[in-house]
Amino acid sequence: MDSKEYIERFKKYEAEYTRRLKAKYFSDKDIYGGDIFDQKITIDSHTIKASRWPATKSYADPASFEDQSNDGSASAGEAAANNGKH
């Protein structure tokens, strides 16, 4: 295999991997396309974002997140009892 071809292919894969990581962990969207943050407040040119759910909740337990975010009535006890089991 030509070393230049190998290097170009590696760079292409690395760029695609970087793009996926940035889209997953550094966007303002969950895996369903909804907004992660409920509120945005700007104080002295600094933006503060707040949410009632952890930013990684939709990635860690997608089924539980979708149920809780759509229903909105799951209590902390129900969420702890569910613990990702369906």
N, C-alpha and C positions, 0 to 999 in steps of 0.2 A: 504494500500500500504506500502510496506517495505520502510523505510526511506533511506536505503543505495541505493536501486534501484531508488528512486526518486532523490537522490543527483547525481547519475551517469547519469541519463537521463537529468537533468538540466545542468550538466557540458558538456554533448554532444551538447545540443542545444546552450549553450553559446559559445562553440568553433566554431560551424558552423556559428553563427551570427557574431562572431569576424572575421572569415575568409572572409565572404561576405563583411563586411564593409571595411576591408583592401583591398580586391580586387577592390572594387568600388572606394574608395576615395584615396588610397595610391599606386596605380599602375601607370605605365606610359602609360596605354592604355585607349582609350575611349570605349564606349559601343559597337562599331563596330569592335574593335580589332586594330584600327589604333593607331599610336603614338600620344600622346597629345602634346609632345614637338617637335618643328621643329628643334631647334638647341641645342647642348650641348657644352659648353666651359669650359675648366678646367684652373683655375688660381690658382697657389700656392696650389695645391692638393685639391682645392674646386671646385666642379662641379656646374656650373650655367646652368639652363635649361630655354629656352625661347620658347614662342609660340605666334602665332598671335591670338589665341582663348583662352578664359578663360578655365582653366582646368576642370571646372564643366559644361561647355556649353553643351556637349553631353548628360549629365544627366538631366539638367534643361529643355531643349527644344530639344528633339532628332530629331524631324522632321525638324525643322529649321536648326539645326546643320548639318544634313546630306545633305540638299540642299545646304547650303553655302559652306561646305567643298568640295563637289563634283564639284560644279559650280565654286567657287572661284571668281566669278565676282559680287556678291551681294554687293551693296554699303551700306554705313552706313544708308542712307536715306531709302533704300528699306528694310533693316533689321528692322529699327525702325517702318516703316509703316506696315510691316508684323506682328510684335509683337506676333508671335506664332499662328496667325490665318491663315487658309488655305482655 
